[in-house]
Amino acid sequence: MHLSTPHIPHAVSRLRTERLARAVKPFRMRGGPAERCPGCRVMFSHCFCQLRPSVPTQAGMCLLMADIEPLKPSNTGWLIADVVRDTFAYSWARTWVDPRLLTLLADPQWQPYVVFPGEFVAPERLVSTLLPEVPAQGQAPKRPLFVLLDATWAEAGKMFRKSPYLNNFPVLSLQPEQVSNYRLRRSNRGDHFCTSEVGALCLELAGENHAAEVLATYLDVFTHHYLQAKNQQPLDLQDTAHQRLRDLSGQRQSSLCELPHEHHFEPADRR
């Protein structure tokens, strides 16, 4: 794993740009009109672009995003795209489907899994582990592609019911033992996980334990920077989450401490 290398904008960043281009009025972010770094969506004073990890994975992620999700600074699908190189992101609409999404789902290198709670799914579609892969002679095994419905819980249910192009794929029902630690949006249920947490659980299920740990820790770092900025509090770069990310990346502490705290900072390009 490596950090802070220049990248072109990733899939969620590009989708955000597309969505802004379609907007008929400005999108008003919660927390007021504070200037935010375009690379991490946090106020410039608490930017964490230099902490961005990138981990090679066999698994891919496909984010099917509700209309304004790419615009929300608290959206954690963005973190998945930071970490997992093969992340794809598409807008969802009831009456239209992006043809690029259909092309991806039909790509023979991938085995798509729709990730959704099993209590709402017909039993014959449900799986709790990845399907055994028996490739044809001379062909590589299919790579898992986790299709995540990135939306509120009410929106995700609607997306699942009204996306017939997903009906032929197995539905992966996660059964985590832990409760959600996500603190940026409210939920009355501890088993309602944010998108980044679901992504980490999928990576773990696929045997990509290092990538799962990196993504889970990266969420903790993002949460710290986001909330400290929101509450106008200083950063603690020596807390458990930052130290864990350093341990996972093998990066020297000194380079992580050279974070910008001025509004003139220009972040590295995104992939």
Secondary structure, DSSP 4 states (H G I P E B T S, - for coil): -EES------HHHHHHHHHHHH-SS----TT-S--B-TTTSSBGGG--GGG-EEB--SSEEEEEE-TTGGG-TT-SHHHHHHHBSSEEEEE-BTTB--HHHHHHHH-TTEEEEEE--GGGS-GGGEESSPPPP-PPTT-PPPEEEEEEEES-HHHHHHHHHT-GGGTTS-EE----SSPP---SS--S-TT---HHHHHHHHHHHTT-HHHHHHHHHHHHHHHHHHHHHHTT----TTSHHHHHHHHHHT--HHHHT----STT--PPPP-
